[in-house]
Amino acid sequence: MHYVNLLSMVLLVATGFFIHKPNFSLFGLDMNTARYLHFIFGFVLMLNALVRVYWAIFGKPRDIRNFLPERENKGTLFPIAAYYLFLRKTHPATSKYNPLQKITYISWAVAILFMGITGFAMLWKTNPFWAWVVEVFGGLNMIHVVHYLLTWFFVVTVLIHAYLSVFEDFRAFLLMFFGIELEEDAH
């Protein structure tokens, strides 16, 4: 699921920026192809998110509890933020996901939902089912702004996520992206 998210987000950001500002070349894509790819990978990302939520609740690991508040994380939000901002030298003890990770993952799920809603509203703006969304947001221009700002939310948080993955647990990063498993140090 991680690779599907990564591929989808890269393609959505690239095609989205092309759709937003078509005055640059995106590997020779024309606007129709860019919109088609954007639409397809938007569906893929939303479907992947739905499957992940289903898997968290009903799948074999039933790991939804990892995304909810836990006793092990009580009082660690500010210390973990201080650690990430280089204001603290030691990483506070937390559960599997620290509070900032949980906030990010839940925010991504909500943002994916809003990206889908705003994207469909832009695509089918005259359809009565989606026209109410345009009205609720205050018009098509406002929907464009929300969709665009959410894109930057993803770009920034994904870059932070990648940075922290590399520097927090480089061994896991190598395994996740390249299939390279380093041996444990014996000391």
Secondary structure, 3 states (H helix, E strand, C coil): CHHHHHHHHHHHHHHHHHHHCCCCCCCCCCHHHHHHHHHHHHHHHHHHHHHHHHHHHHCCCCHHHHHCCCHHHCCCHHHHHHHHCCCCCCCCCCCCCCHHHHHHHHHHHHHHHHHHHHHHHHHCCCCHHHHHHHHHCCCHHHHHHHHHHHHHHHHHHHHHHHHHHHHHCHHHHHHHHHCCCCCCCCC
